[in-house]
Amino acid sequence: MEIDLISDTVTRPTKGMIDAMMQAKVGDDVFKSDPTVKILQEKTARLFGMEDALFFPSGTMANQAAIKLHTQPGDKLFCDKWAHVYNYEGGGVAFNSGVSCKLIDGNRGMFTANQLQLAAAGRADIHVPYSRLVCIENTTNKGGGACWDFEELKKIKQVCVDNNLGYHLDGARLFNALVTKNETPNQYGALFDTISICLSKGLGAPVGSILLGKKEHITKALRIRKLFGGAMRQIGYMAAAGIYALDNHIERLADDHSKAKTIESLLKTLSYVKKVEPVETNIIIFYVKDSLNSDDFISRMADKNILLTPMGDGKIRIVTHLDFTEEMLDKLLVEFSSFQF
């Protein structure tokens, strides 16, 4: 039995999702004639209370399109030093948009409104880039699935308004935050200019992300998606998976969070574990003691068919998900408890 905890992207479609995909009505989405894609886009826009939405093949492309529609080459965006758009999107901010990043030294991927205000203040002359955009990631991947405080996000919005900055949310795992914090999509739709949400992580769809925003944003994003090579044809089969995920896989995220908390509780008791980041959602990040090489630990777990992810700086990541069963959880706990070095 392989226990793959590398990411929540490793899930496979459930039987119900496959059935929905096979029954989908499709057309050519490049010509806006795929009815299932239209349903998905209208459904998500309505869910978040936003004007329009556009289906993308990946979350990275959705984020990169959002950055491009908010900026011009030579501009600057603000994000946390651990932000996905800076660390894990292949340098796309610079390559696709010609934009530089002003990194904020936040806590677990989250900064404050005061930190943003300080970063945005200062000279505004021909020597410095125009400040155009703020990017938030919720939950934070590198921060261990941490959830932003919504009141702080509102304060950051005011800084954006005061400084004429766009406000984009990388909501790859936003539904995990919504379930944990008992928040609603409408709260976020009312706050952000653009939002990307991923269907292929915790929600368990095989592919796809949605970008939400005003109609003018999505009209521009449609052209950018074509420019990036993201226009697709009979993609309604994948859109049907996204619809099924939104209808059936949101509330069950609480199960992933519960399993993650169980793992956290055990890790805190183990002699070879130096530190465990607080667990709120489905990501666990922990450090083994200096006397135990983290890569060796990951390798030895792989020998037992337990797959984990190195995150650099001695961090090890576990991500619980739809395909991680109670049986797998029990085996993981046994192997962690019995590990010796």
VMD Tcl script that draws the C-alpha trace (Angstrom):
set ca {
  {0.00 0.00 0.00}
  {1.55 3.29 -1.12}
  {0.77 6.31 1.04}
  {1.36 9.38 -1.11}
  {1.38 12.53 1.01}
  {3.48 14.65 -1.35}
  {0.52 16.90 -2.16}
  {-3.26 17.03 -2.34}
  {-2.81 17.13 -6.12}
  {-2.20 13.35 -6.21}
  {-5.89 12.47 -5.83}
  {-7.75 10.54 -8.50}
  {-11.35 11.24 -9.55}
  {-13.99 9.46 -7.52}
  {-16.56 7.25 -9.23}
  {-19.19 9.98 -8.92}
  {-16.84 12.49 -10.49}
  {-15.99 10.15 -13.37}
  {-19.69 9.55 -14.00}
  {-20.30 13.31 -14.11}
  {-17.40 13.76 -16.53}
  {-18.68 11.04 -18.86}
  {-22.14 12.61 -18.97}
  {-20.90 16.14 -19.70}
  {-22.17 18.05 -22.70}
  {-19.26 19.68 -24.50}
  {-18.44 22.15 -27.25}
  {-15.47 24.22 -28.38}
  {-14.60 26.47 -25.47}
  {-12.27 28.64 -27.58}
  {-15.44 29.77 -29.36}
  {-17.28 29.97 -25.99}
  {-19.57 27.12 -27.01}
  {-18.85 24.54 -24.31}
  {-22.02 24.50 -22.17}
  {-20.44 22.74 -19.18}
  {-17.61 25.26 -18.94}
  {-20.21 28.03 -18.97}
  {-22.06 26.37 -16.10}
  {-18.86 26.04 -14.06}
  {-17.85 29.66 -14.66}
  {-21.31 30.99 -13.84}
  {-21.51 28.77 -10.76}
  {-18.21 29.97 -9.30}
  {-18.89 33.62 -10.10}
  {-22.25 33.32 -8.34}
  {-20.69 31.47 -5.39}
  {-18.23 34.30 -4.77}
  {-20.62 37.10 -5.69}
  {-18.26 38.27 -8.45}
  {-19.14 39.41 -11.94}
  {-17.40 36.80 -14.06}
  {-15.07 33.80 -14.08}
  {-12.75 31.99 -16.48}
  {-11.59 28.36 -16.49}
  {-7.81 27.79 -16.66}
  {-5.79 24.59 -17.03}
  {-3.72 25.38 -13.93}
  {-3.55 27.60 -10.88}
  {-0.17 28.94 -11.92}
  {-1.59 30.13 -15.23}
  {-4.58 31.70 -13.48}
  {-2.29 33.58 -11.08}
  {0.05 34.65 -13.86}
  {-2.87 35.92 -15.93}
  {-4.12 37.91 -12.95}
  {-0.70 39.48 -12.42}
  {-0.45 40.38 -16.10}
  {-3.89 41.99 -16.27}
  {-3.14 44.15 -13.21}
  {0.35 45.29 -14.26}
  {2.64 46.56 -17.00}
  {6.31 45.62 -17.56}
  {8.51 47.48 -15.11}
  {5.86 47.55 -12.38}
  {6.15 46.06 -8.91}
  {3.93 43.78 -6.84}
  {3.98 43.11 -3.11}
  {3.85 39.59 -1.67}
  {5.17 37.60 1.25}
  {8.67 36.13 0.93}
  {7.09 32.65 1.00}
  {4.37 33.41 -1.58}
  {3.68 30.79 -4.24}
  {3.65 33.39 -7.03}
  {7.26 34.24 -6.15}
  {8.71 30.86 -5.13}
  {6.92 28.20 -7.15}
  {5.71 29.61 -10.46}
  {8.96 29.36 -12.39}
  {9.82 33.04 -12.26}
  {6.65 33.76 -14.23}
  {6.16 37.17 -12.62}
  {9.32 38.36 -14.38}
  {9.08 36.20 -17.51}
  {5.40 36.70 -18.33}
  {4.79 40.22 -17.03}
  {8.18 41.88 -16.63}
  {7.27 42.69 -13.03}
  {9.47 42.70 -9.94}
  {8.44 41.52 -6.47}
  {8.81 43.48 -3.25}
  {9.02 40.73 -0.65}
  {7.54 41.26 2.80}
  {8.97 39.38 5.77}
  {5.76 37.99 7.19}
  {4.98 35.15 9.57}
  {4.34 31.74 7.95}
  {3.53 33.41 4.63}
  {1.29 36.12 6.11}
  {2.13 39.80 6.58}
  {0.22 42.62 8.23}
  {-1.38 45.78 6.89}
  {1.26 47.81 8.74}
  {4.05 45.88 7.03}
  {2.44 46.50 3.66}
  {2.02 50.20 4.40}
  {5.72 50.49 5.27}
  {6.69 48.59 2.12}
  {4.47 50.77 -0.06}
  {5.64 54.05 1.45}
  {8.65 56.02 0.31}
  {9.87 57.67 -2.83}
  {7.80 57.61 -6.01}
  {9.96 58.99 -8.78}
  {11.61 57.85 -12.01}
  {14.14 55.72 -10.13}
  {11.68 53.22 -8.67}
  {9.05 50.89 -10.18}
  {5.38 51.78 -10.06}
  {3.61 49.88 -7.27}
  {0.59 48.15 -8.78}
  {-0.52 44.97 -7.01}
  {-0.70 43.04 -3.75}
  {-0.82 39.23 -3.87}
  {-2.13 37.19 -0.95}
  {-1.96 33.38 -0.66}
  {-4.63 31.67 1.47}
  {-3.95 29.10 2.78}
  {-0.18 29.50 2.75}
  {1.59 26.52 1.22}
  {5.11 27.10 2.52}
  {3.60 28.39 5.77}
  {2.04 25.01 6.49}
  {-1.56 25.57 5.46}
  {-1.94 28.64 7.66}
  {-5.10 30.76 7.31}
  {-5.08 34.54 7.15}
  {-7.11 36.51 9.67}
  {-9.96 38.04 7.69}
  {-9.92 41.27 9.68}
  {-6.27 41.73 8.69}
  {-7.17 41.11 5.05}
  {-9.71 43.92 5.33}
  {-7.07 46.24 6.73}
  {-4.75 45.29 3.86}
  {-7.57 46.13 1.45}
  {-7.69 49.64 2.87}
  {-3.95 50.03 2.30}
  {-4.54 48.92 -1.29}
  {-7.29 51.51 -1.72}
  {-5.16 54.25 -0.18}
  {-2.22 53.43 -2.45}
  {-4.16 52.60 -5.63}
  {-3.03 48.96 -5.61}
  {-4.81 45.98 -7.12}
  {-5.64 43.13 -4.72}
  {-5.26 39.53 -5.92}
  {-5.90 36.36 -3.94}
  {-4.08 33.16 -4.79}
  {-6.80 30.95 -3.36}
  {-5.33 27.61 -4.41}
  {-6.47 26.15 -1.08}
  {-9.02 28.82 -0.17}
  {-11.78 26.28 0.49}
  {-9.61 24.71 3.18}
  {-9.48 28.12 4.87}
  {-13.23 28.66 4.45}
  {-14.04 25.33 6.10}
  {-11.60 25.84 8.98}
  {-12.51 29.47 9.67}
  {-16.23 29.09 8.96}
  {-16.04 31.85 6.37}
  {-17.92 32.26 3.09}
  {-16.82 32.74 -0.53}
  {-18.88 35.94 -0.66}
  {-16.71 37.53 2.01}
  {-13.68 37.10 -0.21}
  {-15.49 38.04 -3.41}
  {-16.43 41.38 -1.86}
  {-12.86 42.08 -0.79}
  {-10.54 41.11 -3.66}
  {-10.27 42.44 -7.21}
  {-9.35 39.00 -8.57}
  {-9.30 35.52 -7.03}
  {-7.90 32.25 -8.32}
  {-9.27 28.99 -6.91}
  {-7.88 25.53 -7.61}
  {-10.13 22.56 -8.32}
  {-7.35 19.95 -8.45}
  {-6.02 20.18 -4.90}
  {-8.27 19.54 -1.92}
  {-11.38 19.45 -4.08}
  {-10.03 16.43 -5.95}
  {-10.67 17.33 -9.59}
  {-8.05 16.05 -12.08}
  {-7.23 19.47 -13.52}
  {-8.29 23.10 -13.56}
  {-8.48 26.44 -11.78}
  {-10.86 29.38 -11.97}
  {-10.02 33.07 -12.11}
  {-12.72 35.40 -10.81}
  {-13.10 39.14 -11.15}
  {-15.00 41.96 -12.80}
  {-16.15 41.46 -16.37}
  {-13.44 43.82 -17.60}
  {-10.81 41.71 -15.82}
  {-12.09 38.43 -17.23}
  {-12.38 39.87 -20.74}
  {-8.72 40.80 -20.53}
  {-7.86 37.45 -18.93}
  {-9.47 35.63 -21.87}
  {-6.93 37.17 -24.23}
  {-4.06 36.55 -21.82}
  {-5.09 32.90 -21.49}
  {-4.92 32.58 -25.28}
  {-1.51 34.29 -25.27}
  {-0.27 31.82 -22.64}
  {-1.52 28.85 -24.68}
  {-4.27 28.01 -22.22}
  {-7.29 28.11 -24.54}
  {-8.89 24.64 -24.68}
  {-11.45 22.91 -26.84}
  {-13.91 20.29 -25.51}
  {-12.83 20.92 -21.96}
  {-16.31 20.46 -20.54}
  {-15.32 16.98 -19.42}
  {-12.85 18.59 -16.99}
  {-15.27 21.36 -16.09}
  {-17.81 18.71 -15.10}
  {-15.28 17.35 -12.63}
  {-14.94 20.84 -11.17}
  {-18.71 21.21 -10.83}
  {-18.90 17.84 -9.08}
  {-16.05 18.85 -6.75}
  {-17.78 22.08 -5.75}
  {-21.02 20.22 -5.09}
  {-19.56 17.26 -3.20}
  {-16.03 17.81 -1.92}
  {-16.02 21.05 0.08}
  {-17.47 19.95 3.42}
  {-15.38 16.77 3.43}
  {-12.21 18.91 3.63}
  {-12.82 18.83 7.39}
  {-11.85 15.12 7.29}
  {-8.45 16.03 5.80}
  {-7.97 18.64 8.51}
  {-8.86 16.16 11.24}
  {-6.30 13.63 9.97}
  {-3.68 16.38 9.80}
  {-4.36 17.31 13.43}
  {-3.97 13.66 14.44}
  {-0.57 13.51 12.73}
  {0.44 16.79 14.36}
  {-0.43 15.43 17.79}
  {1.79 12.39 17.29}
  {4.72 14.33 15.83}
  {4.82 16.55 18.91}
  {5.50 13.48 21.07}
  {8.33 11.97 18.98}
  {11.89 12.29 20.23}
  {13.41 12.80 16.78}
  {11.11 15.71 15.86}
  {12.49 19.16 16.66}
  {9.52 21.33 15.74}
  {6.01 21.11 14.27}
  {4.35 24.15 12.74}
  {0.80 24.76 14.01}
  {-1.70 22.81 11.91}
  {-4.92 24.50 10.82}
  {-5.84 22.74 7.61}
  {-4.44 19.84 5.59}
  {-0.71 20.67 5.56}
  {1.75 19.56 8.23}
  {5.28 20.96 8.23}
  {7.78 19.63 10.71}
  {11.53 19.53 11.32}
  {13.54 16.56 12.50}
  {16.40 17.08 14.94}
  {19.78 18.13 13.56}
  {21.26 14.72 14.32}
  {18.82 13.18 11.82}
  {19.22 14.28 8.20}
  {15.79 15.21 6.84}
  {16.55 13.73 3.41}
  {17.53 10.45 5.05}
  {14.27 10.41 6.97}
  {12.27 11.03 3.79}
  {14.23 8.26 2.02}
  {13.64 5.76 4.80}
  {9.93 6.55 4.80}
  {9.87 6.06 1.02}
  {11.32 2.59 1.60}
  {8.13 1.93 3.56}
  {5.98 3.33 0.72}
  {5.29 6.57 2.57}
  {6.01 9.57 0.33}
  {6.79 12.95 1.89}
  {8.09 16.26 0.49}
  {11.30 18.13 1.36}
  {10.62 21.87 1.62}
  {14.18 23.10 2.10}
  {15.84 24.39 5.28}
  {15.20 21.03 6.94}
  {11.44 21.24 6.50}
  {9.36 18.16 5.72}
  {5.81 18.50 4.40}
  {2.83 16.17 4.66}
  {-0.43 16.96 2.86}
  {-3.60 15.03 3.65}
  {-6.21 14.61 0.95}
  {-9.23 12.81 -0.49}
  {-7.37 9.54 -1.16}
  {-5.67 9.36 2.25}
  {-7.74 6.77 4.11}
  {-8.10 5.88 7.79}
  {-6.14 2.69 7.10}
  {-3.32 4.75 5.63}
  {-3.42 7.10 8.60}
  {-3.08 4.18 11.02}
  {-0.08 2.79 9.10}
  {1.58 6.21 9.01}
  {1.19 6.63 12.76}
  {2.69 3.20 13.39}
  {5.68 3.84 11.14}
  {6.37 7.26 12.62}
  {6.07 5.90 16.16}
  {8.39 2.97 15.55}
  {11.04 4.91 13.60}
  {14.54 4.72 15.08}
  {17.79 6.40 14.13}
}
mol new
graphics top color blue
foreach p $ca { graphics top sphere $p radius 0.5 }
foreach p [lrange $ca 0 end-1] q [lrange $ca 1 end] { graphics top cylinder $p $q radius 0.2 }
display resetview
